[in-house]
Amino acid sequence: MSGTGSMSGDGSMTDADGRVDGDDGGRTRDTVWVVGVDGGGTRGRAWVAPAEHDPLQAPAGAAKRDEACNPYGVGVERAAAAILAVIDEAWRAAGAPPGEVSLAHVCVGVAGVETSQEREPLIASLVDGGLARERLTLVGDPWVALEGALPVDLVGPGGRVLLVSGTGCVAVALCDDGRRRRVGGWGSRVGDEGSGAWLGIEAVRAALRALDGRDPPGSLATSVQAAWGATPEALVGRARDATPADFATLAPLVASASDASDGSDVDPVAAALRGRAAAYLAELIVTAAAGCERDPAAVALAGGVAMALEADLRSLLPAPLAAALRAPLGPPVAGAWRLARANALAGAR
């Protein structure tokens, strides 16, 4: 890549004249185009590049749109429209042939599509929007995150485990024999212990207990009251309509109240919550890894909560898993692109 180029906010490379890196006018109609999409609950990201593109380099085209792509959050039609829109932006940024996205191999990662019954409505809507069914793969978002964080060509042979803990949490493992294992990720109403949403819900509970007089008021309760309301009625009213993402905005208050690095006193309630969260997340990793015959070769953490609790997790994990911890090597959209590329290359063979 040229030293005069720059990387845009969505990850694409442009040269000094504003041309997208990889926009090669010499490509022919025989070029096999590959599309990867990370369809998040608040935004979508897409990468587009020819199949021969080096996956370690920035894609020919990249795009990000602040539109929800989760069919359970906004419905199938709106989710499909958002996914198609971000693909279109990345397709045009890559200089791919106009009107030929139906020839591309596409992988989309979204939440809640683990079964064929869950996948089919969104697949049908995407096909109606111009994608080719036989070249379209729809997978759960943890799997594209795993492939992005720990691509096998970079981490080498052996099992791989990824813990994702942001608003929600889930752990997935891809064993060295090809078996897959998923643990958690069932939503804040019945699970997601250790996630940002769970920490926020527990923080509100702690504030209510303090207001009741059941616990002494501490810095966590005080900060929650400052953020959401100083009375029980205000807190309960806010919580009644709060989404998991709303609750997750309170998770940093737990981290602050449990950290004495700035010389402040540690709130014992916040410290206990932090410890419980770390224990839950460590349990997810251990359980996912236990589904494989051998210890994984690599374990990665993703999401704000998991990254914030990395030191806590290292101290709780068994030695082989702690030793296997490494930083994620790429984002989920890169994993989606890699999976689509594998399908494209397999079809070519």
Secondary structure, 3 states (H helix, E strand, C coil): CCCCCEECCCCCEECCCCCECCCCCCCCCCCCEEEEEEECCCCEEEEEEECCCCCCCCCCEEEEECCCCCHHHHCHHHHHHHHHHHHHHHHHHCCCCCCCHHHCEEEEEECCCCCHHHHHHHHHHHHHCCCCHHHEEEEEHHHHHHHHHCCHHHHCCCCEEEEEECCCEEEEEECCCCCEEEEECCCCCCCCCCCHHHHHHHHHHHHHHHHHCCCCCCHHHHHHHHHHCCCHHHHHHHHHCCCHHHHHCCHHHHHHHCCCCCCCCCCHHHHHHHHHHHHHHHHHHHHHHHCCCCCCCEEEEECHHHHHCHHHHHHHCCHHHHHHEECCCCCHHHHHHHHHHHHHHHHHC
